[in-house]
Amino acid sequence: ACGVSLKDGRTITASTVAAGIHPRTLLLDLIGEQHLNVETTRRIRAYRSHSATFRMNVALKDLPVFKNLTGQTRATFENTIEICPSLDYMSQAWLSARQAGWSKEPIVSMWFPSVLDDSLAPEGEHVASLFCQHFMRHLPDSLSWDEVKSDVADHVIATVERHAPGFTELVVGRQVMSPLDIERNLGMVGGDIFHGALHLDQLFSLRPVAGFANYRMPVKGVYLCASGAHPGGGVTGLPGRNAAKVILADLKMRSGLLPDS
């Protein structure tokens, strides 16, 4: 590695590159197939990255009232509120998404950060974050997410409305990100927030692909430190921490020093 070339023509020189991006983007688009052997190319092309979600942020006049939450107080909204009544509901959400592209009755996880930080909304008002499943990155019948995104957002709001009557009237603004938006705006291939499906054949020594689970990439000095590396996505920061330890060990070796045990 000798640096990174940017889209605007600038080049940043460096002997060590820590890549916090999707492994397919790193290996195929930036490093390039010319630096990969045939087997690595085959594996990274087959790497599954498609567990897409639908994300919404909404501005609210007030906190909603949920039918099944007894004794609801402001403190109630310091926790996650899940619209996910049963295992059967979860199963049907997945099956209907496989058939139609999005769930007939989606799973919706809701957070209300303005309850903990009142600077996020005007006095007496709130913001909510909606993490919604299941939604496919690629829709049937050649539909585009740009065509249906607004209608699907209405569908999510209607789902919450069934559990919190009056919710629709509380919404004064919304930000919507479809799986396609997540892919093109954040570089998450397939709209996958974990940079690759967390399946058994894409975990541990097989993440992202066999032979490159130690964070070192095919080009010397390039390291993968994002969610596509072990142990995968989430908010632990562990892929970055693990990659940093490997980078430091390699830098010590280059300097003639022994790495820490």
C-alpha positions as CSV (number, residue, x, y, z in Angstrom):
1,A,0.0,0.0,0.0
2,C,1.2,3.5,-0.8
3,G,-1.9,5.5,-0.2
4,V,-5.4,6.2,-1.4
5,S,-6.6,8.0,-4.6
6,L,-9.7,10.0,-4.1
7,K,-12.5,10.7,-6.6
8,D,-11.7,14.4,-6.8
9,G,-8.1,13.6,-8.0
10,R,-6.3,14.0,-4.7
11,T,-3.9,11.3,-3.5
12,I,-3.2,10.7,0.2
13,T,0.0,8.8,0.7
14,A,0.3,6.3,3.5
15,S,2.1,3.0,4.1
16,T,-0.8,1.7,6.1
17,V,-4.5,1.9,5.1
18,A,-7.3,1.1,7.5
19,A,-10.5,0.6,5.5
20,G,-13.8,1.2,7.3
21,I,-15.9,0.2,4.3
22,H,-17.7,-2.8,2.9
23,P,-15.4,-5.7,2.1
24,R,-16.7,-6.1,-1.5
25,T,-16.1,-2.4,-2.1
26,L,-12.6,-2.7,-0.8
27,L,-11.5,-5.9,-2.5
28,L,-13.3,-5.5,-5.9
29,D,-13.6,-1.7,-6.4
30,L,-10.5,-0.3,-4.7
31,I,-7.9,-3.0,-4.5
32,G,-9.1,-4.6,-7.7
33,E,-9.3,-8.2,-9.0
34,Q,-5.7,-7.9,-10.4
35,H,-4.5,-8.2,-6.8
36,L,-6.7,-11.1,-5.9
37,N,-6.3,-14.8,-6.8
38,V,-9.1,-16.6,-8.6
39,E,-10.5,-18.3,-5.4
40,T,-10.6,-15.0,-3.4
41,T,-12.4,-13.3,-6.3
42,R,-14.9,-16.1,-6.5
43,R,-15.6,-16.0,-2.7
44,I,-15.9,-12.2,-2.4
45,R,-18.3,-12.1,-5.4
46,A,-20.4,-14.8,-3.7
47,Y,-20.3,-12.9,-0.3
48,R,-23.9,-12.3,0.7
49,S,-24.8,-8.8,1.6
50,H,-28.6,-8.2,1.5
51,S,-30.2,-8.2,4.9
52,A,-31.8,-4.9,4.2
53,T,-33.9,-2.7,6.5
54,F,-36.1,0.4,6.2
55,R,-35.2,3.4,8.3
56,M,-37.2,6.4,9.3
57,N,-36.7,9.4,11.6
58,V,-39.9,11.3,12.4
59,A,-40.6,14.6,14.2
60,L,-43.5,14.5,16.5
61,K,-45.8,17.0,18.2
62,D,-45.9,14.8,21.3
63,L,-45.1,11.4,22.6
64,P,-47.6,8.7,21.3
65,V,-49.9,6.7,23.6
66,F,-49.6,2.9,23.0
67,K,-52.6,0.8,23.7
68,N,-50.7,-2.0,25.4
69,L,-48.5,0.1,27.6
70,T,-50.1,0.5,31.0
71,G,-48.9,3.2,33.3
72,Q,-47.1,5.0,30.5
73,T,-44.8,7.8,31.6
74,R,-42.0,9.8,30.0
75,A,-39.5,7.3,31.5
76,T,-41.3,4.6,29.4
77,F,-39.7,6.1,26.3
78,E,-36.2,5.9,27.6
79,N,-36.3,2.3,26.4
80,T,-36.8,0.6,23.0
81,I,-40.4,0.0,22.1
82,E,-40.8,-3.0,19.8
83,I,-43.8,-3.7,17.6
84,C,-43.2,-7.4,17.4
85,P,-46.0,-9.2,19.3
86,S,-44.9,-12.9,18.7
87,L,-42.6,-15.3,17.0
88,D,-45.4,-16.0,14.5
89,Y,-45.6,-12.3,13.7
90,M,-41.8,-12.2,13.1
91,S,-42.1,-15.3,10.8
92,Q,-44.9,-13.7,8.8
93,A,-43.0,-10.4,8.5
94,W,-40.1,-12.3,6.9
95,L,-42.3,-14.5,4.6
96,S,-44.4,-11.6,3.3
97,A,-41.3,-9.6,2.6
98,R,-39.9,-12.4,0.6
99,Q,-43.0,-12.5,-1.5
100,A,-43.9,-8.8,-1.9
101,G,-40.6,-7.0,-1.2
102,W,-41.7,-5.6,2.2
103,S,-43.6,-7.0,5.2
104,K,-47.4,-6.7,5.3
105,E,-47.0,-6.3,9.0
106,P,-43.4,-5.2,9.7
107,I,-41.4,-5.4,12.8
108,V,-40.8,-1.8,14.0
109,S,-38.2,-0.9,16.7
110,M,-38.7,2.6,18.0
111,W,-36.4,4.9,20.0
112,F,-37.2,8.4,21.3
113,P,-33.8,10.1,21.8
114,S,-35.4,13.5,22.6
115,V,-36.6,12.0,25.9
116,L,-33.0,11.8,27.0
117,D,-31.7,14.9,25.1
118,D,-34.3,17.7,24.9
119,S,-32.1,19.7,22.6
120,L,-33.1,17.5,19.7
121,A,-36.6,18.9,19.4
122,P,-38.6,22.1,20.4
123,E,-40.0,22.2,23.9
124,G,-42.8,19.7,24.3
125,E,-42.1,18.0,21.0
126,H,-40.0,14.9,20.2
127,V,-38.1,12.9,17.6
128,A,-38.3,9.2,17.1
129,S,-36.1,6.7,15.2
130,L,-37.8,3.8,13.5
131,F,-35.8,0.7,12.6
132,C,-38.1,-1.5,10.4
133,Q,-37.9,-5.1,9.2
134,H,-38.3,-6.9,6.9
135,F,-37.6,-5.2,3.6
136,M,-35.8,-6.6,0.6
137,R,-33.1,-4.6,-1.3
138,H,-34.3,-5.9,-4.6
139,L,-38.0,-5.7,-5.2
140,P,-40.2,-8.0,-7.4
141,D,-41.5,-7.0,-10.9
142,S,-38.6,-4.7,-11.5
143,L,-39.9,-2.1,-9.0
144,S,-37.6,0.6,-7.8
145,W,-37.4,1.7,-4.2
146,D,-37.5,5.3,-5.5
147,E,-41.0,4.6,-6.9
148,V,-42.5,3.0,-3.7
149,K,-40.5,4.6,-0.9
150,S,-43.1,7.1,0.1
151,D,-46.0,4.6,0.1
152,V,-43.9,2.1,2.1
153,A,-43.2,4.9,4.7
154,D,-47.0,5.5,4.9
155,H,-47.3,1.7,5.5
156,V,-44.9,1.9,8.4
157,I,-46.7,4.8,10.0
158,A,-50.0,3.0,9.6
159,T,-48.4,0.0,11.4
160,V,-47.5,2.1,14.4
161,E,-50.9,3.8,14.2
162,R,-52.6,0.4,14.9
163,H,-50.7,0.1,18.2
164,A,-50.7,3.8,19.1
165,P,-53.9,5.4,17.8
166,G,-53.3,9.0,16.8
167,F,-49.7,8.5,15.9
168,T,-50.2,9.6,12.3
169,E,-51.5,13.0,13.4
170,L,-48.5,13.5,15.6
171,V,-46.0,13.3,12.7
172,V,-45.0,16.7,11.5
173,G,-41.9,15.7,9.5
174,R,-40.1,12.6,8.4
175,Q,-36.8,11.4,6.9
176,V,-37.0,8.1,5.0
177,M,-34.2,5.8,4.0
178,S,-35.1,2.8,1.9
179,P,-32.6,-0.1,1.5
180,L,-31.5,1.5,-1.8
181,D,-30.9,4.8,0.0
182,I,-28.8,3.0,2.6
183,E,-26.8,1.3,-0.1
184,R,-26.0,4.3,-2.3
185,N,-25.7,7.0,0.5
186,L,-23.8,5.0,3.0
187,G,-21.9,2.5,0.8
188,M,-23.6,-0.5,2.4
189,V,-23.9,-3.1,-0.4
190,G,-27.4,-4.5,-0.6
191,G,-28.6,-2.1,2.1
192,D,-26.9,-4.4,4.6
193,I,-26.1,-2.4,7.8
194,F,-23.8,-5.2,8.9
195,H,-21.7,-5.2,5.7
196,G,-22.6,-8.8,5.0
197,A,-25.1,-11.3,6.3
198,L,-24.2,-12.7,9.7
199,H,-24.6,-16.4,8.7
200,L,-22.4,-19.2,10.0
201,D,-20.4,-19.4,6.7
202,Q,-19.6,-15.7,7.0
203,L,-18.5,-15.6,10.6
204,F,-15.3,-16.1,12.6
205,S,-12.5,-17.4,10.4
206,L,-14.7,-17.0,7.3
207,R,-15.4,-13.3,7.7
208,P,-15.3,-11.7,5.2
209,V,-13.8,-14.7,3.3
210,A,-11.5,-17.6,4.1
211,G,-7.9,-16.5,4.3
212,F,-8.5,-12.9,5.2
213,A,-10.1,-13.1,8.7
214,N,-7.0,-11.6,10.3
215,Y,-7.9,-8.1,9.1
216,R,-4.9,-8.2,6.7
217,M,-6.0,-7.8,3.1
218,P,-4.3,-9.2,-0.1
219,V,-2.2,-6.0,-0.5
220,K,0.4,-5.6,2.2
221,G,-0.5,-2.6,4.5
222,V,-4.2,-2.7,3.8
223,Y,-6.5,-3.7,6.7
224,L,-10.3,-4.2,6.9
225,C,-11.6,-2.6,10.2
226,A,-15.4,-2.3,9.5
227,S,-18.4,-4.5,10.1
228,G,-17.4,-6.9,7.3
229,A,-14.6,-8.1,9.6
230,H,-14.9,-10.4,12.6
231,P,-17.0,-10.3,14.7
232,G,-19.3,-8.4,12.5
233,G,-21.7,-5.5,12.7
234,G,-23.3,-3.8,15.7
235,V,-22.1,-1.1,18.1
236,T,-19.3,-2.9,19.9
237,G,-16.4,-1.4,17.9
238,L,-14.7,-4.7,18.1
239,P,-13.8,-5.0,14.4
240,G,-11.9,-1.7,14.6
241,R,-10.3,-2.6,17.9
242,N,-9.1,-6.0,16.7
243,A,-7.8,-4.5,13.4
244,A,-6.0,-1.8,15.3
245,K,-4.1,-4.4,17.4
246,V,-3.1,-6.2,14.3
247,I,-1.9,-3.0,12.7
248,L,0.1,-2.0,15.7
249,A,1.7,-5.5,15.8
250,D,2.7,-5.3,12.2
251,L,4.1,-1.8,12.6
252,K,6.3,-3.0,15.5
253,M,7.5,-5.9,13.3
254,R,8.4,-3.4,10.6
255,S,10.3,-1.4,13.1
256,G,12.2,-4.4,14.3
257,L,10.3,-4.6,17.6
258,L,8.5,-7.6,18.8
259,P,4.7,-7.3,19.1
260,D,3.1,-7.4,22.5
261,S,1.9,-10.9,23.6
